[in-house]
Amino acid sequence: MTESDEVLIRESFAHLHRRKAETGALFYGRLFEIAPEVRPLFKGDIRAQGVKLMETLTVAVATLRDREGLAILLRKLGREHRGYGVEESHYDSVGAALIWTLRASLGPAFTSPVERAWTSLYGEIAGVMIAASRES
């Protein structure tokens, strides 16, 4: 990931963070639309889950320059998500829902470079979490 990718991610995330409740709701609405099989994995209030998602993304964006710190967090999340019943195939649906949410939320500001930056970041996030979920 390049420095310009980091700038694009930070700038676009600032817009999402200002509307974090709406962003979380959009994300989970889309996720459950494209992957209804994951809905039973969420037992609590989905609005609270949306807040957790945005908090996690906030930490991820804040630690873009601290890759090892970010990896520690992501490995922990990967192991936790395995315990919740998350399967590797679910990560593709989450990525698709994330990109859709960004596109819907940012409108014309969701440019090709922004999409590439977020796709790259999510690929790294998912890769670390999946690897951690495979650990015994």
Buried (B, 14 or more C-beta within 10 A) or exposed (E): BEEEBBEBBEEBBEBBBEEBEEBBBBBBBBBBEEBEEBEEEBEEEBEEBBBEBBEBBBBBBEBBEEEEEBBBBBBEBBBEBBEEEBBEEBBEBBBBBBBBBBBBBBEEEBEEEBBBBBBBBBEBBBEBBBEBBEEE
